[in-house]
């Protein structure tokens, strides 16, 4: 039985052949590809697709000495993404109808074209991959595609696009409301300070856990919290303006504004936590409720301490607060925090002991496989987990964040 001929396949994913030389794919045959390479090279001498086509022609000539071989160049779309992949898939299907083959040599001009490998491999075997780049541009091209990929990630997108956008909006709002330039600068500086100490990331993780959906009754609670948050900060701004005329001390001015904001901000935060707990109860995810219980306790205690401190600094209206009163509040907050956290941890432990955890797979916070639960050590409050290498490890129940079909840890 005679073997099927081989195919030398070149791909122009961003369709430079059409955009620059007016040539549509698929381009089949040595002469047609050579003509296309010359036209593209004349249109743009620096175009790397020209080198890729010439490399494909060179491979065709080498293989033709020992094999029956055909050469073809497929073109995608200037839009890239799905549009390019769909166009290439359709052209490849038409090509294989005209030129049945089992295998090919894939010629690419860089990192972007290599993303097509799964599409090609779903239709025929790839014997070899030839990547052609202009030597002086190789590292630059790699850097270019790394930057493109990073910009698609939410974390980097927020940094590159989000911060300048927020800064621009703040300056526009500042101009409209006749604020001084230091208002948006102060807000951005506060954000950068939170980011420097990792607080921004913690807040982002906490907010990402809230599931805003019109299908859930908790949405009503979330929507009620939004105007309260806006009112709290607007109240703080109004008090800041009036306090600037009343006090000369910057500490008293800032404390007066903070007292006003915190006086209202506690309630919308508790509303948000209540909405999230409602979702968890409806989804029967009891273990996660304790985490939000800790959030609620921490919120109330921090509010108590900072609100009392702001009142103590200003001390312009009853109730008047002395430093001794402020110190007592701090001590009481520490004691209440310790008792609350200890109690919630004990309740969480009892709930976990009541669940069937044996034989469940355990995943880390990043989704990595940790092992399988062998048993539960009630006395130590820990899970006995067998790692993929057969090693036994003990994991504290306090590190368990979620229990479903699998156990997810917080670390």
Helices and strands as residue ranges (DSSP letters): E 6-12, H 16-21, E 27-28, H 30-43, H 48-63, E 69-75, H 81-98, E 103-108, G 113-116, H 117-121, E 125-131, G 135-137, H 138-151, H 154-157, I 158-162, H 163-176, H 182-196, H 199-208, H 218-246, H 250-282, H 286-314, H 323-353, E 361-363, E 369-377, E 382-386, E 392-396, G 397-399, E 400-403, E 407-409
